[in-house]
Amino acid sequence: MDILRLATAGSVDDGKSTLIGRLLYDSKAIFEDQLAALERAGAARGSGHADLALLTDGLRAEREQGITIDVAHRYFATPRRTFIIADTPGHIQYTRNMVTGASTADLAIILVDVRKGVLEQSRRHAFLASLLRVPHLVVAVNKMDLAGYEQAAYERVVAEFAAFAAKLDIGDLTFVPVCALHGDNVVERSINMPWYDGPSLLRHLEHVHIASDRNLIDARFPVQCVIRPRQAADPLLHDYRGYAGQVAGGVLRPGDEVVHLPSGLTSVITHIDGPGGPVAEAVAPMSVVLRLDDDLDISRGDMIARPGNQPRAAQDLEAMVCWMSGERPLTAGTRLLVKHTTATATAVVGDLRYRLDVNSLHRDTEARALTMNEIGRVRLRTARPLFADEYARNRATGAFILIDEADNATMGAGMITGLR
């Protein structure tokens, strides 16, 4: 079975945590003791039903306030597919948490309260999903029970969201009317909405096609470490030299000619070892060990690619950056570490091109700084070349994080838009 990574987003109190809880509950992915605890929590609050939101809202502050603050991950599986869910917060001050949770998602679910329509945070999260190049977007129009399950109320939200989405780069957009609290159209089709002829949310998640979303053309293998067992007693391991890492793009097979960067030397893959033994091919995001025909000087941070299809070696990066630090702003001249794939380099911010208002999509070219949760386009100059692609071409080799040199705190996350 393949794995679908999905993230939920939307405005506060639109029902993100409840929807995930309903998915887990109706797909029989929670234990009896967990259900009993949820029922006791619901009784204590006087709701009269199990409080499914508590399956993801684990922090004390989240339970007291009834909101999501930090990203929570949950795992479940159906006979068709395995799912990794990231429940992201809706508050504007936790935008950085939403970016973190959605950065690796194949699909994003944006919840919209049918009574309130498309709010500021709904638009914000739709834009962020577009900026992060999440391939598939599902708009779950929630709380249909409070609108009497009326088709007209659902269609008003669909028209409003579609008008805003037309301004964004969204490849696949789907709408589903749901009631997360009662389970309508979450796992099973609802009898309360006979006018809706589409699949339930879970059925859509099980069948959405994600294989073609991965870049299978550009072979990219950032080297994590060199494997040298040096076991003299074992003839197979005595001379073993392998290069471990996670495939970031393309397809690699034994017999393929590859090039090592930065040296430019070529070799041939002789073996590919996976966690369970040799494999016939490796594709993203598999973690494997490559063995080459030649003993090259390869170390952490280097890149293995194909001779005729190499990433750009660049020191000047144009990027969209989400600034995550509340300690200090991002300004021209700020010195940071750039962590790109397995490589780390010192970098200096050349200038801030503009700060982006994610609500109006206005570009403020007069801005001189980015503060916490703000997004802008910046130019970075690194101390040494990085082997990268534009984020639109490869999300793995086009992304990076910014780190404080003094305490190694994560300060921001970036998506490369241009290389020089």
C-alpha positions as CSV (number, residue, x, y, z in Angstrom):
1,M,0.0,0.0,0.0
2,D,1.1,3.5,-0.7
3,I,1.1,6.3,1.9
4,L,-1.0,9.5,1.7
5,R,0.3,12.4,3.8
6,L,-2.5,14.9,4.4
7,A,-2.9,18.0,6.5
8,T,-6.0,19.7,7.8
9,A,-6.3,23.5,7.9
10,G,-9.0,26.2,8.2
11,S,-10.2,28.8,10.5
12,V,-10.7,28.4,14.3
13,D,-13.6,26.2,15.3
14,D,-14.3,24.9,11.8
15,G,-13.9,21.4,13.2
16,K,-10.5,20.2,12.0
17,S,-9.7,18.1,15.1
18,T,-13.3,16.7,15.2
19,L,-13.1,15.6,11.5
20,I,-9.8,13.7,12.1
21,G,-11.3,12.1,15.2
22,R,-14.4,11.1,13.2
23,L,-12.1,9.6,10.5
24,L,-10.2,7.6,13.1
25,Y,-13.4,6.5,15.0
26,D,-15.5,5.5,12.0
27,S,-12.5,3.6,10.4
28,K,-12.1,1.6,13.6
29,A,-8.6,3.1,14.3
30,I,-9.0,3.9,18.0
31,F,-9.0,1.5,21.0
32,E,-11.9,0.9,23.4
33,D,-10.0,2.6,26.3
34,Q,-9.4,5.7,24.1
35,L,-13.1,5.8,23.3
36,A,-14.1,5.5,26.9
37,A,-11.8,8.4,27.8
38,L,-13.4,10.5,25.1
39,E,-16.9,9.7,26.3
40,R,-15.9,10.7,29.8
41,A,-14.5,13.9,28.6
42,G,-17.6,14.6,26.6
43,A,-19.8,13.9,29.6
44,A,-17.7,16.2,31.7
45,R,-18.3,19.0,29.2
46,G,-22.0,18.3,29.0
47,S,-21.9,17.6,25.2
48,G,-23.5,14.2,25.6
49,H,-21.2,12.5,23.1
50,A,-17.6,11.5,22.8
51,D,-15.3,14.4,22.3
52,L,-13.4,13.2,19.2
53,A,-11.3,16.4,18.9
54,L,-9.3,15.2,21.9
55,L,-7.7,12.5,19.8
56,T,-5.5,15.2,18.3
57,D,-5.7,18.0,20.8
58,G,-3.3,16.6,23.4
59,L,-1.8,19.8,25.0
60,R,-3.5,21.0,28.2
61,A,-3.9,24.5,26.7
62,E,-5.6,22.9,23.6
63,R,-8.1,21.0,25.7
64,E,-8.9,24.0,28.0
65,Q,-9.4,26.4,25.1
66,G,-10.9,24.0,22.6
67,I,-8.4,25.0,19.9
68,T,-5.4,23.5,18.1
69,I,-2.0,25.0,18.9
70,D,0.7,22.6,17.8
71,V,0.8,20.2,14.9
72,A,-0.4,16.7,15.9
73,H,0.3,13.6,13.7
74,R,-2.0,10.6,13.7
75,Y,-1.7,7.4,11.7
76,F,-4.3,4.9,10.4
77,A,-4.8,2.6,7.5
78,T,-7.6,1.1,5.4
79,P,-7.3,-2.0,3.2
80,R,-6.4,0.4,0.3
81,R,-4.0,3.0,1.7
82,T,-2.0,4.1,4.8
83,F,-2.6,7.7,6.0
84,I,-0.4,10.1,8.0
85,I,-2.5,13.0,9.2
86,A,-1.1,16.4,10.3
87,D,-3.7,18.4,12.3
88,T,-2.6,22.0,12.0
89,P,-3.7,25.0,14.0
90,G,-6.1,27.6,12.6
91,H,-5.0,30.7,14.6
92,I,-3.1,33.4,12.7
93,Q,-0.3,33.4,15.3
94,Y,0.3,29.7,14.5
95,T,0.8,30.2,10.8
96,R,4.4,28.8,11.1
97,N,2.9,25.6,12.6
98,M,0.6,25.2,9.6
99,V,3.5,25.7,7.2
100,T,5.4,23.0,9.0
101,G,2.6,20.5,9.0
102,A,1.7,21.0,5.3
103,S,5.2,21.2,3.9
104,T,5.3,17.4,3.3
105,A,1.6,16.8,2.5
106,D,0.3,15.2,-0.6
107,L,-3.1,16.6,0.1
108,A,-4.6,19.3,2.2
109,I,-8.1,19.4,3.7
110,I,-9.4,22.9,4.3
111,L,-12.5,23.0,6.5
112,V,-15.1,25.8,6.0
113,D,-18.0,26.3,8.4
114,V,-21.0,26.4,6.1
115,R,-22.7,29.1,8.2
116,K,-19.7,31.5,8.2
117,G,-18.5,30.9,4.6
118,V,-14.9,31.5,3.5
119,L,-13.1,33.5,6.2
120,E,-9.7,35.2,6.3
121,Q,-8.0,32.1,7.7
122,S,-9.6,29.9,5.0
123,R,-8.1,32.1,2.3
124,R,-4.8,32.2,4.2
125,H,-4.5,28.5,4.4
126,A,-5.6,27.9,0.8
127,F,-2.9,30.3,-0.3
128,L,-0.3,28.6,1.9
129,A,-1.2,25.2,0.5
130,S,-0.8,26.7,-3.0
131,L,2.6,28.3,-2.0
132,L,3.8,24.9,-0.6
133,R,2.8,23.2,-3.8
134,V,0.5,20.7,-2.1
135,P,-0.8,18.8,-5.2
136,H,-4.4,18.1,-4.1
137,L,-6.8,20.3,-2.1
138,V,-10.1,19.2,-0.6
139,V,-12.6,21.7,0.8
140,A,-14.7,20.1,3.4
141,V,-17.8,22.2,3.9
142,N,-18.5,21.3,7.5
143,K,-21.4,21.6,10.0
144,M,-24.0,20.9,7.3
145,D,-26.4,19.8,10.1
146,L,-26.6,23.4,11.4
147,A,-27.7,24.5,7.9
148,G,-30.4,21.9,7.6
149,Y,-28.3,19.9,5.1
150,E,-29.4,22.5,2.5
151,Q,-27.8,22.2,-0.9
152,A,-28.1,26.0,-1.5
153,A,-25.9,26.7,1.6
154,Y,-23.3,24.3,0.4
155,E,-23.2,25.8,-3.1
156,R,-22.8,29.3,-1.8
157,V,-19.6,28.2,0.0
158,V,-18.4,26.3,-3.1
159,A,-18.9,29.4,-5.4
160,E,-17.2,31.7,-2.9
161,F,-14.1,29.5,-2.4
162,A,-13.8,28.7,-6.1
163,A,-13.7,32.4,-6.9
164,F,-10.8,32.9,-4.5
165,A,-9.0,29.7,-5.7
166,A,-9.0,30.9,-9.3
167,K,-6.3,33.4,-8.2
168,L,-4.1,30.6,-6.9
169,D,-2.1,27.8,-8.5
170,I,-4.2,24.8,-7.4
171,G,-4.0,21.8,-9.6
172,D,-6.7,19.6,-8.1
173,L,-9.6,21.1,-6.1
174,T,-12.5,19.0,-4.7
175,F,-15.5,19.9,-2.5
176,V,-17.3,17.6,-0.1
177,P,-20.2,18.5,2.2
178,V,-19.7,17.0,5.6
179,C,-20.8,17.0,9.2
180,A,-17.8,15.9,11.2
181,L,-19.7,15.7,14.5
182,H,-22.2,13.1,13.2
183,G,-20.1,11.5,10.5
184,D,-22.1,12.6,7.5
185,N,-20.1,12.0,4.3
186,V,-16.9,11.4,6.3
187,V,-16.5,7.7,6.0
188,E,-19.9,6.7,4.6
189,R,-22.2,8.5,2.3
190,S,-24.9,10.5,4.1
191,I,-28.6,9.9,3.7
192,N,-29.2,13.4,4.8
193,M,-27.7,14.9,1.6
194,P,-29.2,12.9,-1.3
195,W,-28.5,15.8,-3.6
196,Y,-24.7,15.2,-3.3
197,D,-23.6,12.5,-5.8
198,G,-19.9,12.5,-5.0
199,P,-17.8,10.2,-2.9
200,S,-17.4,10.4,0.9
201,L,-14.3,12.1,2.2
202,L,-12.5,8.8,3.1
203,R,-13.3,7.3,-0.3
204,H,-11.8,10.3,-2.0
205,L,-8.7,10.1,0.1
206,E,-8.4,6.4,-0.7
207,H,-8.6,6.9,-4.5
208,V,-6.9,10.2,-5.1
209,H,-4.0,9.6,-7.5
210,I,-0.7,10.7,-6.0
211,A,1.9,8.5,-7.9
212,S,2.3,11.1,-10.7
213,D,2.8,13.9,-8.2
214,R,6.4,12.8,-7.5
215,N,9.2,13.9,-9.7
216,L,10.4,10.6,-11.4
217,I,12.5,12.4,-14.0
218,D,15.2,14.2,-12.1
219,A,17.3,11.7,-10.2
220,R,18.5,13.3,-6.9
221,F,20.2,11.6,-4.1
222,P,21.5,13.8,-1.3
223,V,24.1,11.8,0.7
224,Q,23.4,11.5,4.4
225,C,26.4,9.5,5.5
226,V,29.0,6.9,4.4
227,I,28.5,3.3,5.5
228,R,31.8,1.5,6.2
229,P,31.2,-1.6,8.5
230,R,34.8,-2.8,8.3
231,Q,34.0,-6.2,9.7
232,A,37.1,-8.3,9.0
233,A,35.4,-11.6,9.9
234,D,32.7,-11.1,7.2
235,P,34.1,-11.1,3.6
236,L,31.0,-9.4,2.4
237,L,31.4,-6.4,4.7
238,H,35.2,-6.1,4.8
239,D,35.3,-3.8,1.8
240,Y,31.7,-2.6,2.0
241,R,31.4,1.1,1.1
242,G,27.9,2.5,0.7
243,Y,26.3,6.0,0.6
244,A,23.1,6.3,2.7
245,G,20.4,8.8,2.1
246,Q,16.8,9.4,1.0
247,V,15.9,9.5,-2.7
248,A,14.7,13.1,-3.4
249,G,13.6,12.5,-7.0
250,G,13.8,10.2,-10.0
251,V,14.4,6.5,-10.2
252,L,17.7,4.8,-9.5
253,R,18.6,1.3,-10.5
254,P,21.7,-0.9,-10.4
255,G,23.7,-0.3,-13.7
256,D,22.8,3.3,-13.9
257,E,25.5,5.8,-14.6
258,V,25.6,8.6,-12.0
259,V,27.7,11.7,-11.3
260,H,29.0,12.9,-8.0
261,L,28.7,16.5,-7.1
262,P,30.7,18.6,-6.5
263,S,33.6,16.6,-8.0
264,G,31.9,15.9,-11.3
265,L,33.3,12.4,-11.3
266,T,31.1,9.6,-12.8
267,S,30.5,6.0,-11.7
268,V,28.0,3.2,-12.0
269,I,25.5,2.0,-9.4
270,T,26.4,-1.7,-8.6
271,H,23.9,-2.3,-5.7
272,I,21.0,-0.6,-4.0
273,D,20.4,-1.8,-0.4
274,G,17.2,-1.2,1.4
275,P,16.2,-1.8,5.0
276,G,15.1,-5.4,4.1
277,G,18.0,-6.2,1.7
278,P,18.8,-5.5,-2.0
279,V,16.2,-3.7,-4.1
280,A,15.8,-3.5,-7.8
281,E,15.1,0.2,-7.9
282,A,14.8,3.2,-5.6
283,V,12.3,6.0,-5.9
284,A,11.4,9.0,-3.7
285,P,11.0,9.0,-0.8
286,M,12.8,5.6,-0.2
287,S,15.8,5.6,2.2
288,V,18.5,3.4,0.7
289,V,22.2,2.8,0.5
290,L,23.9,3.1,-2.9
291,R,27.1,1.2,-3.8
292,L,29.2,2.4,-6.7
293,D,31.7,0.8,-8.9
294,D,34.4,3.3,-8.0
295,D,35.7,4.4,-4.6
296,L,34.9,8.1,-4.8
297,D,35.5,10.7,-2.1
298,I,31.9,11.3,-1.1
299,S,30.7,12.7,2.1
300,R,27.6,14.1,3.8
301,G,26.0,17.0,1.9
302,D,27.2,15.8,-1.5
303,M,24.7,15.0,-4.2
304,I,24.4,12.0,-6.6
305,A,22.6,12.7,-9.9
306,R,22.7,11.7,-13.5
307,P,25.4,13.1,-15.8
308,G,22.9,14.5,-18.3
309,N,20.5,15.8,-15.7
310,Q,22.1,17.7,-12.8
311,P,20.8,20.2,-10.3
312,R,22.0,23.7,-10.4
313,A,25.1,24.6,-8.4
314,A,24.1,28.1,-7.0
315,Q,25.2,30.5,-4.3
316,D,22.5,33.1,-5.0
317,L,19.0,32.0,-4.1
318,E,15.7,33.7,-4.6
319,A,13.2,32.3,-2.2
320,M,9.8,32.7,-0.5
321,V,10.5,32.6,3.2
322,C,8.1,32.0,6.1
323,W,9.7,33.6,9.2
324,M,9.2,31.6,12.3
325,S,11.2,33.4,14.9
326,G,9.6,35.7,17.5
327,E,13.1,36.6,18.9
328,R,14.3,38.8,16.0
329,P,13.1,39.8,12.6
330,L,14.6,38.9,9.2
331,T,16.3,41.9,7.7
332,A,18.9,42.6,5.0
333,G,22.3,41.6,6.3
334,T,21.0,38.9,8.6
335,R,23.5,36.0,8.9
336,L,22.1,32.5,9.2
337,L,22.8,28.9,8.4
338,V,20.9,27.3,5.5
339,K,20.0,23.6,5.9
340,H,19.3,22.3,2.4
341,T,18.7,18.5,2.0
342,T,21.8,17.1,3.8
343,A,24.0,20.1,3.3
344,T,24.5,23.1,5.6
345,A,26.1,26.4,4.6
346,T,26.5,29.9,6.0
347,A,24.3,32.5,4.3
348,V,23.6,36.2,4.4
349,V,20.3,37.8,3.5
350,G,21.0,40.1,0.5
351,D,17.7,42.0,0.6
352,L,14.0,41.6,1.2
353,R,12.2,42.0,-2.2
354,Y,8.7,42.3,-0.7
355,R,6.5,41.1,2.1
356,L,3.4,39.3,1.1
357,D,-0.1,39.9,2.6
358,V,-1.5,36.4,2.3
359,N,-5.1,37.7,2.8
360,S,-5.1,40.2,-0.1
361,L,-2.0,38.8,-2.0
362,H,-0.6,42.4,-2.0
363,R,3.1,42.7,-2.3
364,D,4.6,45.3,0.0
365,T,7.8,46.4,-1.6
366,E,8.5,49.0,1.1
367,A,8.8,46.4,3.8
368,R,12.2,46.3,5.5
369,A,11.7,43.2,7.8
370,L,9.8,40.0,8.3
371,T,8.5,39.3,11.7
372,M,7.1,36.0,13.1
373,N,4.6,34.3,10.8
374,E,5.1,36.7,8.0
375,I,6.0,35.6,4.4
376,G,8.2,37.4,1.9
377,R,10.5,37.0,-1.0
378,V,14.2,37.3,-0.1
379,R,17.6,36.9,-1.8
380,L,20.2,34.8,0.0
381,R,23.9,34.5,-0.7
382,T,25.5,31.3,0.5
383,A,29.2,30.7,1.4
384,R,29.4,27.7,-0.9
385,P,27.3,26.4,-3.8
386,L,24.2,24.3,-3.0
387,F,22.9,21.7,-5.5
388,A,19.3,22.7,-5.8
389,D,16.2,22.8,-8.0
390,E,13.4,25.3,-8.0
391,Y,10.7,24.3,-5.5
392,A,8.1,24.2,-8.3
393,R,10.1,21.4,-9.9
394,N,11.2,19.4,-6.8
395,R,9.8,20.1,-3.3
396,A,12.7,18.1,-1.7
397,T,15.6,19.8,-3.4
398,G,13.8,23.2,-3.6
399,A,13.2,23.6,0.1
400,F,15.4,24.7,3.0
401,I,15.3,25.9,6.6
402,L,17.1,28.8,8.2
403,I,18.9,28.2,11.4
404,D,20.4,30.6,14.0
405,E,24.2,30.2,14.1
406,A,24.3,30.8,17.9
407,D,21.8,28.3,19.3
408,N,20.7,26.2,16.3
409,A,17.1,27.3,16.6
410,T,15.0,27.1,13.5
411,M,14.3,30.7,12.3
412,G,12.4,30.2,9.1
413,A,11.5,27.9,6.2
414,G,12.1,28.7,2.5
415,M,11.0,27.6,-1.0
416,I,13.5,28.4,-3.8
417,T,12.0,30.3,-6.7
418,G,15.2,31.2,-8.6
419,L,18.9,30.1,-8.7
420,R,21.9,32.0,-9.9
